[in-house]
Amino acid sequence: MDWLQNVLAAGHATVSANGETHEVTEPKVIDAAAALAMLSPSRRRFFERVGVGDAKYLTVKLA
C-alpha cells in the first residue's frame, strides 16, 4: 500500500470523494475494532458480516 506509506510520511493528503475535495492532516493507522466503533450500528453490522479484521484503517483531521 504505497499510498498509505506516502500519506503517513507526508503527514497530509488531499482526499476526493462524492465530488468533494478535502485537505486532511494528522494521518494515523487504526485497527478494525477502533474503526468499527466510529460507524453507525447498521454500518458496523454490515462490516462485521463482511469481515474487516485484517484491514488497515486511516483516520485524519480536516486541515
PyMOL Python script that loads the backbone (N, CA, C, O; Angstrom):
from pymol import cmd

cmd.read_pdbstr("""\
ATOM      1  N   MET A   1       0.832  -1.180   0.000  1.00  0.00           N
ATOM      2  CA  MET A   1       0.000   0.000   0.000  1.00  0.00           C
ATOM      3  C   MET A   1       0.879   1.246   0.000  1.00  0.00           C
ATOM      4  O   MET A   1       1.079   1.893   1.028  1.00  0.00           O
ATOM      5  N   ASP A   2       1.388   1.556  -1.166  1.00  0.00           N
ATOM      6  CA  ASP A   2       2.251   2.724  -1.305  1.00  0.00           C
ATOM      7  C   ASP A   2       1.548   4.006  -0.896  1.00  0.00           C
ATOM      8  O   ASP A   2       2.158   4.880  -0.281  1.00  0.00           O
ATOM      9  N   TRP A   3       0.249   4.126  -1.237  1.00  0.00           N
ATOM     10  CA  TRP A   3      -0.459   5.375  -0.926  1.00  0.00           C
ATOM     11  C   TRP A   3      -0.489   5.610   0.586  1.00  0.00           C
ATOM     12  O   TRP A   3      -0.364   6.748   1.038  1.00  0.00           O
ATOM     13  N   LEU A   4      -0.655   4.540   1.367  1.00  0.00           N
ATOM     14  CA  LEU A   4      -0.710   4.670   2.817  1.00  0.00           C
ATOM     15  C   LEU A   4       0.637   5.144   3.366  1.00  0.00           C
ATOM     16  O   LEU A   4       0.696   6.055   4.193  1.00  0.00           O
ATOM     17  N   GLN A   5       1.702   4.525   2.903  1.00  0.00           N
ATOM     18  CA  GLN A   5       3.035   4.933   3.345  1.00  0.00           C
ATOM     19  C   GLN A   5       3.326   6.379   2.945  1.00  0.00           C
ATOM     20  O   GLN A   5       3.946   7.121   3.707  1.00  0.00           O
ATOM     21  N   ASN A   6       2.882   6.779   1.758  1.00  0.00           N
ATOM     22  CA  ASN A   6       3.100   8.153   1.295  1.00  0.00           C
ATOM     23  C   ASN A   6       2.350   9.161   2.165  1.00  0.00           C
ATOM     24  O   ASN A   6       2.902  10.198   2.531  1.00  0.00           O
ATOM     25  N   VAL A   7       1.101   8.858   2.493  1.00  0.00           N
ATOM     26  CA  VAL A   7       0.306   9.764   3.331  1.00  0.00           C
ATOM     27  C   VAL A   7       0.923   9.865   4.724  1.00  0.00           C
ATOM     28  O   VAL A   7       1.045  10.961   5.271  1.00  0.00           O
ATOM     29  N   LEU A   8       1.308   8.739   5.293  1.00  0.00           N
ATOM     30  CA  LEU A   8       1.920   8.760   6.626  1.00  0.00           C
ATOM     31  C   LEU A   8       3.225   9.553   6.624  1.00  0.00           C
ATOM     32  O   LEU A   8       3.491  10.315   7.553  1.00  0.00           O
ATOM     33  N   ALA A   9       4.038   9.375   5.583  1.00  0.00           N
ATOM     34  CA  ALA A   9       5.315  10.077   5.503  1.00  0.00           C
ATOM     35  C   ALA A   9       5.122  11.579   5.324  1.00  0.00           C
ATOM     36  O   ALA A   9       5.848  12.378   5.916  1.00  0.00           O
ATOM     37  N   ALA A  10       4.139  11.962   4.504  1.00  0.00           N
ATOM     38  CA  ALA A  10       3.899  13.385   4.230  1.00  0.00           C
ATOM     39  C   ALA A  10       3.203  14.077   5.401  1.00  0.00           C
ATOM     40  O   ALA A  10       3.423  15.262   5.652  1.00  0.00           O
ATOM     41  N   GLY A  11       2.357  13.323   6.119  1.00  0.00           N
ATOM     42  CA  GLY A  11       1.614  13.917   7.224  1.00  0.00           C
ATOM     43  C   GLY A  11       0.380  14.674   6.793  1.00  0.00           C
ATOM     44  O   GLY A  11      -0.264  15.335   7.608  1.00  0.00           O
ATOM     45  N   HIS A  12       0.039  14.583   5.500  1.00  0.00           N
ATOM     46  CA  HIS A  12      -1.163  15.247   4.980  1.00  0.00           C
ATOM     47  C   HIS A  12      -1.513  14.635   3.629  1.00  0.00           C
ATOM     48  O   HIS A  12      -0.711  13.918   3.032  1.00  0.00           O
ATOM     49  N   ALA A  13      -2.721  14.929   3.156  1.00  0.00           N
ATOM     50  CA  ALA A  13      -3.161  14.421   1.852  1.00  0.00           C
ATOM     51  C   ALA A  13      -4.353  15.231   1.368  1.00  0.00           C
ATOM     52  O   ALA A  13      -4.954  15.998   2.120  1.00  0.00           O
ATOM     53  N   THR A  14      -4.678  15.044   0.098  1.00  0.00           N
ATOM     54  CA  THR A  14      -5.894  15.583  -0.486  1.00  0.00           C
ATOM     55  C   THR A  14      -6.799  14.398  -0.781  1.00  0.00           C
ATOM     56  O   THR A  14      -6.408  13.482  -1.504  1.00  0.00           O
ATOM     57  N   VAL A  15      -8.008  14.410  -0.227  1.00  0.00           N
ATOM     58  CA  VAL A  15      -8.946  13.300  -0.384  1.00  0.00           C
ATOM     59  C   VAL A  15     -10.146  13.790  -1.197  1.00  0.00           C
ATOM     60  O   VAL A  15     -10.752  14.812  -0.875  1.00  0.00           O
ATOM     61  N   SER A  16     -10.480  13.045  -2.256  1.00  0.00           N
ATOM     62  CA  SER A  16     -11.651  13.365  -3.073  1.00  0.00           C
ATOM     63  C   SER A  16     -12.660  12.240  -2.959  1.00  0.00           C
ATOM     64  O   SER A  16     -12.326  11.070  -3.147  1.00  0.00           O
ATOM     65  N   ALA A  17     -13.911  12.604  -2.648  1.00  0.00           N
ATOM     66  CA  ALA A  17     -14.989  11.617  -2.543  1.00  0.00           C
ATOM     67  C   ALA A  17     -16.315  12.317  -2.769  1.00  0.00           C
ATOM     68  O   ALA A  17     -16.517  13.442  -2.313  1.00  0.00           O
ATOM     69  N   ASN A  18     -17.204  11.663  -3.462  1.00  0.00           N
ATOM     70  CA  ASN A  18     -18.548  12.191  -3.720  1.00  0.00           C
ATOM     71  C   ASN A  18     -18.516  13.592  -4.319  1.00  0.00           C
ATOM     72  O   ASN A  18     -19.354  14.428  -3.980  1.00  0.00           O
ATOM     73  N   GLY A  19     -17.564  13.854  -5.198  1.00  0.00           N
ATOM     74  CA  GLY A  19     -17.477  15.135  -5.875  1.00  0.00           C
ATOM     75  C   GLY A  19     -16.901  16.264  -5.031  1.00  0.00           C
ATOM     76  O   GLY A  19     -16.896  17.414  -5.470  1.00  0.00           O
ATOM     77  N   GLU A  20     -16.418  15.962  -3.834  1.00  0.00           N
ATOM     78  CA  GLU A  20     -15.825  16.978  -2.965  1.00  0.00           C
ATOM     79  C   GLU A  20     -14.362  16.645  -2.712  1.00  0.00           C
ATOM     80  O   GLU A  20     -13.973  15.477  -2.703  1.00  0.00           O
ATOM     81  N   THR A  21     -13.558  17.678  -2.509  1.00  0.00           N
ATOM     82  CA  THR A  21     -12.138  17.505  -2.225  1.00  0.00           C
ATOM     83  C   THR A  21     -11.826  18.156  -0.890  1.00  0.00           C
ATOM     84  O   THR A  21     -12.265  19.273  -0.616  1.00  0.00           O
ATOM     85  N   HIS A  22     -11.059  17.445  -0.055  1.00  0.00           N
ATOM     86  CA  HIS A  22     -10.723  17.931   1.280  1.00  0.00           C
ATOM     87  C   HIS A  22      -9.228  17.770   1.529  1.00  0.00           C
ATOM     88  O   HIS A  22      -8.634  16.753   1.168  1.00  0.00           O
ATOM     89  N   GLU A  23      -8.633  18.770   2.141  1.00  0.00           N
ATOM     90  CA  GLU A  23      -7.261  18.667   2.617  1.00  0.00           C
ATOM     91  C   GLU A  23      -7.323  18.081   4.028  1.00  0.00           C
ATOM     92  O   GLU A  23      -8.090  18.554   4.866  1.00  0.00           O
ATOM     93  N   VAL A  24      -6.513  17.049   4.289  1.00  0.00           N
ATOM     94  CA  VAL A  24      -6.526  16.397   5.595  1.00  0.00           C
ATOM     95  C   VAL A  24      -5.107  16.309   6.155  1.00  0.00           C
ATOM     96  O   VAL A  24      -4.130  16.311   5.407  1.00  0.00           O
ATOM     97  N   THR A  25      -5.012  16.231   7.484  1.00  0.00           N
ATOM     98  CA  THR A  25      -3.722  16.162   8.165  1.00  0.00           C
ATOM     99  C   THR A  25      -3.778  15.109   9.271  1.00  0.00           C
ATOM    100  O   THR A  25      -4.817  14.488   9.499  1.00  0.00           O
ATOM    101  N   GLU A  26      -2.681  14.921   9.935  1.00  0.00           N
ATOM    102  CA  GLU A  26      -2.548  14.028  11.085  1.00  0.00           C
ATOM    103  C   GLU A  26      -3.032  12.598  10.811  1.00  0.00           C
ATOM    104  O   GLU A  26      -3.845  12.065  11.566  1.00  0.00           O
ATOM    105  N   PRO A  27      -2.536  11.976   9.733  1.00  0.00           N
ATOM    106  CA  PRO A  27      -2.955  10.599   9.456  1.00  0.00           C
ATOM    107  C   PRO A  27      -2.476   9.645  10.543  1.00  0.00           C
ATOM    108  O   PRO A  27      -1.374   9.787  11.073  1.00  0.00           O
ATOM    109  N   LYS A  28      -3.315   8.680  10.860  1.00  0.00           N
ATOM    110  CA  LYS A  28      -2.984   7.695  11.894  1.00  0.00           C
ATOM    111  C   LYS A  28      -3.641   6.368  11.533  1.00  0.00           C
ATOM    112  O   LYS A  28      -4.837   6.323  11.243  1.00  0.00           O
ATOM    113  N   VAL A  29      -2.867   5.294  11.549  1.00  0.00           N
ATOM    114  CA  VAL A  29      -3.403   3.959  11.269  1.00  0.00           C
ATOM    115  C   VAL A  29      -4.066   3.436  12.536  1.00  0.00           C
ATOM    116  O   VAL A  29      -3.501   3.513  13.627  1.00  0.00           O
ATOM    117  N   ILE A  30      -5.287   2.897  12.372  1.00  0.00           N
ATOM    118  CA  ILE A  30      -6.017   2.302  13.493  1.00  0.00           C
ATOM    119  C   ILE A  30      -6.443   0.884  13.128  1.00  0.00           C
ATOM    120  O   ILE A  30      -6.475   0.527  11.950  1.00  0.00           O
ATOM    121  N   ASP A  31      -6.769   0.079  14.129  1.00  0.00           N
ATOM    122  CA  ASP A  31      -7.194  -1.293  13.872  1.00  0.00           C
ATOM    123  C   ASP A  31      -8.703  -1.354  13.604  1.00  0.00           C
ATOM    124  O   ASP A  31      -9.415  -0.360  13.739  1.00  0.00           O
ATOM    125  N   ALA A  32      -9.160  -2.530  13.227  1.00  0.00           N
ATOM    126  CA  ALA A  32     -10.566  -2.720  12.860  1.00  0.00           C
ATOM    127  C   ALA A  32     -11.509  -2.391  14.013  1.00  0.00           C
ATOM    128  O   ALA A  32     -12.558  -1.788  13.789  1.00  0.00           O
ATOM    129  N   ALA A  33     -11.163  -2.771  15.232  1.00  0.00           N
ATOM    130  CA  ALA A  33     -12.048  -2.520  16.376  1.00  0.00           C
ATOM    131  C   ALA A  33     -12.268  -1.022  16.560  1.00  0.00           C
ATOM    132  O   ALA A  33     -13.392  -0.590  16.817  1.00  0.00           O
ATOM    133  N   ALA A  34     -11.216  -0.231  16.432  1.00  0.00           N
ATOM    134  CA  ALA A  34     -11.348   1.218  16.573  1.00  0.00           C
ATOM    135  C   ALA A  34     -12.156   1.809  15.423  1.00  0.00           C
ATOM    136  O   ALA A  34     -12.967   2.712  15.632  1.00  0.00           O
ATOM    137  N   ALA A  35     -11.941   1.305  14.211  1.00  0.00           N
ATOM    138  CA  ALA A  35     -12.680   1.806  13.049  1.00  0.00           C
ATOM    139  C   ALA A  35     -14.168   1.468  13.153  1.00  0.00           C
ATOM    140  O   ALA A  35     -15.020   2.313  12.878  1.00  0.00           O
ATOM    141  N   LEU A  36     -14.475   0.236  13.551  1.00  0.00           N
ATOM    142  CA  LEU A  36     -15.878  -0.169  13.674  1.00  0.00           C
ATOM    143  C   LEU A  36     -16.620   0.668  14.711  1.00  0.00           C
ATOM    144  O   LEU A  36     -17.803   0.962  14.541  1.00  0.00           O
ATOM    145  N   ALA A  37     -15.938   1.046  15.770  1.00  0.00           N
ATOM    146  CA  ALA A  37     -16.574   1.847  16.817  1.00  0.00           C
ATOM    147  C   ALA A  37     -16.999   3.225  16.318  1.00  0.00           C
ATOM    148  O   ALA A  37     -17.844   3.868  16.941  1.00  0.00           O
ATOM    149  N   MET A  38     -16.431   3.686  15.212  1.00  0.00           N
ATOM    150  CA  MET A  38     -16.759   5.003  14.655  1.00  0.00           C
ATOM    151  C   MET A  38     -17.976   4.964  13.729  1.00  0.00           C
ATOM    152  O   MET A  38     -18.473   6.012  13.316  1.00  0.00           O
ATOM    153  N   LEU A  39     -18.456   3.771  13.404  1.00  0.00           N
ATOM    154  CA  LEU A  39     -19.559   3.622  12.457  1.00  0.00           C
ATOM    155  C   LEU A  39     -20.915   3.588  13.160  1.00  0.00           C
ATOM    156  O   LEU A  39     -21.014   3.312  14.356  1.00  0.00           O
ATOM    157  N   SER A  40     -21.949   3.877  12.378  1.00  0.00           N
ATOM    158  CA  SER A  40     -23.304   3.721  12.901  1.00  0.00           C
ATOM    159  C   SER A  40     -23.563   2.234  13.124  1.00  0.00           C
ATOM    160  O   SER A  40     -22.882   1.401  12.525  1.00  0.00           O
ATOM    161  N   PRO A  41     -24.525   1.882  13.968  1.00  0.00           N
ATOM    162  CA  PRO A  41     -24.787   0.457  14.233  1.00  0.00           C
ATOM    163  C   PRO A  41     -25.079  -0.365  12.970  1.00  0.00           C
ATOM    164  O   PRO A  41     -24.617  -1.501  12.862  1.00  0.00           O
ATOM    165  N   SER A  42     -25.831   0.183  12.022  1.00  0.00           N
ATOM    166  CA  SER A  42     -26.158  -0.589  10.823  1.00  0.00           C
ATOM    167  C   SER A  42     -24.921  -0.811   9.954  1.00  0.00           C
ATOM    168  O   SER A  42     -24.733  -1.903   9.419  1.00  0.00           O
ATOM    169  N   ARG A  43     -24.091   0.194   9.809  1.00  0.00           N
ATOM    170  CA  ARG A  43     -22.855   0.022   9.032  1.00  0.00           C
ATOM    171  C   ARG A  43     -21.902  -0.929   9.745  1.00  0.00           C
ATOM    172  O   ARG A  43     -21.237  -1.744   9.106  1.00  0.00           O
ATOM    173  N   ARG A  44     -21.838  -0.825  11.063  1.00  0.00           N
ATOM    174  CA  ARG A  44     -20.972  -1.705  11.842  1.00  0.00           C
ATOM    175  C   ARG A  44     -21.365  -3.158  11.615  1.00  0.00           C
ATOM    176  O   ARG A  44     -20.497  -4.002  11.388  1.00  0.00           O
ATOM    177  N   ARG A  45     -22.664  -3.466  11.673  1.00  0.00           N
ATOM    178  CA  ARG A  45     -23.129  -4.847  11.466  1.00  0.00           C
ATOM    179  C   ARG A  45     -22.741  -5.339  10.071  1.00  0.00           C
ATOM    180  O   ARG A  45     -22.302  -6.477   9.909  1.00  0.00           O
ATOM    181  N   PHE A  46     -22.906  -4.475   9.065  1.00  0.00           N
ATOM    182  CA  PHE A  46     -22.555  -4.859   7.700  1.00  0.00           C
ATOM    183  C   PHE A  46     -21.071  -5.230   7.608  1.00  0.00           C
ATOM    184  O   PHE A  46     -20.727  -6.296   7.099  1.00  0.00           O
ATOM    185  N   PHE A  47     -20.203  -4.355   8.098  1.00  0.00           N
ATOM    186  CA  PHE A  47     -18.771  -4.615   8.000  1.00  0.00           C
ATOM    187  C   PHE A  47     -18.334  -5.798   8.859  1.00  0.00           C
ATOM    188  O   PHE A  47     -17.384  -6.495   8.502  1.00  0.00           O
ATOM    189  N   GLU A  48     -18.999  -6.035   9.967  1.00  0.00           N
ATOM    190  CA  GLU A  48     -18.690  -7.219  10.778  1.00  0.00           C
ATOM    191  C   GLU A  48     -19.052  -8.491  10.023  1.00  0.00           C
ATOM    192  O   GLU A  48     -18.328  -9.484  10.100  1.00  0.00           O
ATOM    193  N   ARG A  49     -20.178  -8.471   9.287  1.00  0.00           N
ATOM    194  CA  ARG A  49     -20.583  -9.643   8.498  1.00  0.00           C
ATOM    195  C   ARG A  49     -19.620  -9.883   7.344  1.00  0.00           C
ATOM    196  O   ARG A  49     -19.283 -11.028   7.043  1.00  0.00           O
ATOM    197  N   VAL A  50     -19.177  -8.814   6.698  1.00  0.00           N
ATOM    198  CA  VAL A  50     -18.281  -8.932   5.553  1.00  0.00           C
ATOM    199  C   VAL A  50     -16.894  -9.383   5.996  1.00  0.00           C
ATOM    200  O   VAL A  50     -16.205 -10.099   5.270  1.00  0.00           O
ATOM    201  N   GLY A  51     -16.493  -8.966   7.177  1.00  0.00           N
ATOM    202  CA  GLY A  51     -15.171  -9.330   7.697  1.00  0.00           C
ATOM    203  C   GLY A  51     -14.156  -8.241   7.400  1.00  0.00           C
ATOM    204  O   GLY A  51     -13.785  -8.026   6.246  1.00  0.00           O
ATOM    205  N   VAL A  52     -13.714  -7.565   8.428  1.00  0.00           N
ATOM    206  CA  VAL A  52     -12.786  -6.449   8.251  1.00  0.00           C
ATOM    207  C   VAL A  52     -11.583  -6.562   9.188  1.00  0.00           C
ATOM    208  O   VAL A  52     -10.856  -5.586   9.370  1.00  0.00           O
ATOM    209  N   GLY A  53     -11.368  -7.710   9.770  1.00  0.00           N
ATOM    210  CA  GLY A  53     -10.364  -7.858  10.812  1.00  0.00           C
ATOM    211  C   GLY A  53      -8.931  -7.584  10.409  1.00  0.00           C
ATOM    212  O   GLY A  53      -8.167  -7.064  11.223  1.00  0.00           O
ATOM    213  N   ASP A  54      -8.528  -7.911   9.181  1.00  0.00           N
ATOM    214  CA  ASP A  54      -7.129  -7.763   8.789  1.00  0.00           C
ATOM    215  C   ASP A  54      -6.834  -6.452   8.068  1.00  0.00           C
ATOM    216  O   ASP A  54      -5.681  -6.174   7.737  1.00  0.00           O
ATOM    217  N   ALA A  55      -7.844  -5.658   7.825  1.00  0.00           N
ATOM    218  CA  ALA A  55      -7.651  -4.415   7.074  1.00  0.00           C
ATOM    219  C   ALA A  55      -7.001  -3.346   7.943  1.00  0.00           C
ATOM    220  O   ALA A  55      -7.064  -3.395   9.171  1.00  0.00           O
ATOM    221  N   LYS A  56      -6.375  -2.378   7.274  1.00  0.00           N
ATOM    222  CA  LYS A  56      -5.821  -1.218   7.959  1.00  0.00           C
ATOM    223  C   LYS A  56      -6.722  -0.029   7.660  1.00  0.00           C
ATOM    224  O   LYS A  56      -7.217   0.124   6.543  1.00  0.00           O
ATOM    225  N   TYR A  57      -6.924   0.798   8.651  1.00  0.00           N
ATOM    226  CA  TYR A  57      -7.789   1.962   8.516  1.00  0.00           C
ATOM    227  C   TYR A  57      -6.990   3.199   8.845  1.00  0.00           C
ATOM    228  O   TYR A  57      -6.048   3.157   9.637  1.00  0.00           O
ATOM    229  N   LEU A  58      -7.373   4.299   8.233  1.00  0.00           N
ATOM    230  CA  LEU A  58      -6.655   5.541   8.410  1.00  0.00           C
ATOM    231  C   LEU A  58      -7.608   6.609   8.923  1.00  0.00           C
ATOM    232  O   LEU A  58      -8.661   6.840   8.328  1.00  0.00           O
ATOM    233  N   THR A  59      -7.251   7.256  10.014  1.00  0.00           N
ATOM    234  CA  THR A  59      -8.020   8.411  10.466  1.00  0.00           C
ATOM    235  C   THR A  59      -7.225   9.662  10.112  1.00  0.00           C
ATOM    236  O   THR A  59      -5.995   9.640  10.070  1.00  0.00           O
ATOM    237  N   VAL A  60      -7.947  10.754   9.856  1.00  0.00           N
ATOM    238  CA  VAL A  60      -7.322  12.037   9.518  1.00  0.00           C
ATOM    239  C   VAL A  60      -8.150  13.151  10.116  1.00  0.00           C
ATOM    240  O   VAL A  60      -9.270  12.931  10.575  1.00  0.00           O
ATOM    241  N   LYS A  61      -7.599  14.336  10.108  1.00  0.00           N
ATOM    242  CA  LYS A  61      -8.332  15.525  10.531  1.00  0.00           C
ATOM    243  C   LYS A  61      -8.411  16.487   9.367  1.00  0.00           C
ATOM    244  O   LYS A  61      -7.477  16.574   8.569  1.00  0.00           O
ATOM    245  N   LEU A  62      -9.513  17.212   9.258  1.00  0.00           N
ATOM    246  CA  LEU A  62      -9.613  18.221   8.219  1.00  0.00           C
ATOM    247  C   LEU A  62      -8.600  19.316   8.479  1.00  0.00           C
ATOM    248  O   LEU A  62      -8.415  19.750   9.616  1.00  0.00           O
ATOM    249  N   ALA A  63      -7.942  19.762   7.416  1.00  0.00           N
ATOM    250  CA  ALA A  63      -6.920  20.809   7.555  1.00  0.00           C
ATOM    251  C   ALA A  63      -7.582  22.167   7.747  1.00  0.00           C
ATOM    252  O   ALA A  63      -6.891  23.177   7.884  1.00  0.00           O
TER     253      ALA A  63
END
""", "prot")
cmd.dss("prot")
cmd.show_as("cartoon", "prot")
cmd.util.cbc("prot")
cmd.orient("prot")
